[in-house]
Amino acid sequence: MSQRLPLFVGLLALCMLATTSAPLPAQQRLRERILQRQQPQSENAGRGERASLPPGVRVEREIAYGPDPRQRYDVYLPARTRPDAPILFMVHGGGWRRGDKRMPSVVGNKAAYWLQRGFVFVSANYRMQPDADPLAQAGDVAAALASVQRRARQWNADPAKTILMGHSAGAHLVALLGSDPGHLLQAGTHRPLGVVPLDSGALDVPALMNQPRLPQLYRDAFGSDPAYWRSVSPQQQLARGALPMLLVCSSGRRFPTSPCAEARGFAARAAALSVPMQVLPEALEHGEINDQLGQPSAYTDAVSAWIQRALMQVRR
């Protein structure tokens, strides 16, 4: 009975809001807070890493790459950093309007796994809606990456050995940057070796926005202008100089689109441009794609092997 009490209280509050005369914005904020608390822990976990981080890991927190409080990243350093360590740069999801670089589903298993293999792991925040639209958010990610690469040598890391990774909305942002690396170059980055979008679902934004019964979060993110849709769509921005990508997708997800069907269409367009891409379907839920990467599994092995092959491109 005690486990049901929070849900009952939340439902009661929602019912009261339906009849109250309080201003609508306040009602909406309270509704969102109640619903957010009821979301799965893996997608809406609080701040702080999991205990699975290896012993001796050092963390440098809240490194600024811009004036806004959200323009910060954290750097996780292995106990023994070898010279010229590779960098895994992670971008959180959250529907372009929430999320945080310290969420356990963003950091925990992934940081533990790659830190043990000598990587420097970076987790970045970026400005949220309504303060920044997805195009500005992609610019934030590019600026954060440029800052990391400029500082890389102080962490014994090699800026030429960078892999971009992101989940959900973060997957959309890294896929957009990988599709047209001009945004990265303008920010002053070294060209990353590859991109790993984890279950984006927004690779073809115009097709997405024409879906019936589209969830409001996409309309909030991308608006109503088809020209803007194209400007923030990885599929429409895909160029011959795009970065190699490993497109991880949830094979069971169908709404509002099938991320695996979208990923295959994206990869087919890339093949016509001679851009190497691989689609990796996984029988996992959207949140599990993020949370379980780094746990012992064939999924983790496949992503790790792809990253290792990408790192072999670095010329000595």
C-alpha positions, 0 to 999 in steps of 0.5 A, a space after each residue: 500500500 505504501 508503494 502506491 501512495 506517491 502515485 495516488 497523491 500525484 493523481 489526486 493533485 492532477 485531479 485538483 488542478 483540473 478544477 482549480 482556478 490557478 493560472 494555467 502555466 503554474 498548473 502545467 509546471 506542476 503536472 510536468 513535475 508530477 509526471 516526471 517523478 513517475 518516469 522510469 528511474 533509468 530515464 529520469 534519475 537524479 544527479 550523481 554517478 553510479 558506484 560502478 565507477 572504477 577506483 581511482 577515477 578523478 572527475 573535473 567538474 563544471 568546466 565552462 565553455 560559455 557564459 551560460 550556467 548550462 554551458 558546462 561539462 565534466 571530465 572523468 579521468 581514469 586512475 592511470 591515464 596513458 599518453 594520447 588517451 582517446 576521448 569519448 564525448 557524451 551528450 545527454 537526452 531529454 527531449 531538448 528541454 531537460 536532462 543533465 550531464 550527471 544523470 546515472 543513465 548518461 554516465 554510470 555504465 558507459 563511464 565505468 566501461 570506457 574508463 577501464 579501457 583508458 578513455 577520458 570520458 566527457 559528459 556535457 550539458 547544453 542550453 535547453 528549450 525555450 532558451 535555445 533551439 536544437 540548432 543553437 544546442 548543436 552549436 553548444 555541443 560543438 563549442 563544448 567539444 572544441 573546448 575539450 580538445 583544446 584542453 586535451 593534452 592536460 589530461 594526457 588525451 589526444 584530440 585527434 582520437 575523439 568519438 561523439 556519442 549521444 542519446 535520444 535528443 543528444 543523439 539527434 544533436 551529434 548526428 546533425 553535427 556528424 552529418 555536416 562537420 562544417 559546424 564542428 570546424 567552425 567551432 574550432 574542433 579537430 575532426 572526430 573519428 566517428 559518431 554513435 547516436 543512441 536511438 535518435 528517432 529524429 534523423 529525418 525531421 521533415 518526415 517526423 514532423 509530418 507524422 499523425 499524432 505527433 507528441 508535443 515535444 517534437 512540435 515544441 522542439 522543431 516548430 512549424 517551419 519546413 525550412 527550419 526542419 531541413 536545417 536541423 535534420 541530419 538526413 537533409 544535412 548529410 554531406 559527402 564529408 560526413 563522419 562515419 556513424 554507428 546508428 544504434 536503434 531500438 528494434 521494438 519502438 514504433 511510435 512516432 516512427 520506427 528508429 531502425 527504419 529511419 536509421 536504415 534510410 539514413 544509412 542508405 543515403 550515406 552509402 550513396 555519398 560514400 559515407 560509412 555507416 552501420 545500423 545496430 538494432 537492439 531489442 531494448 527499450 529507448 531508455 535501456 539503449 542508454 542505460 545498459 551500454 557498458 554492461 557486459 553484453 553483445 550490445 556493448 561488445 559491438 559498440 566497443 568494437 566499432 569504436 576501436 576500429 574507428 580509433 585505428 584510423 589515426 595515423 602515427 
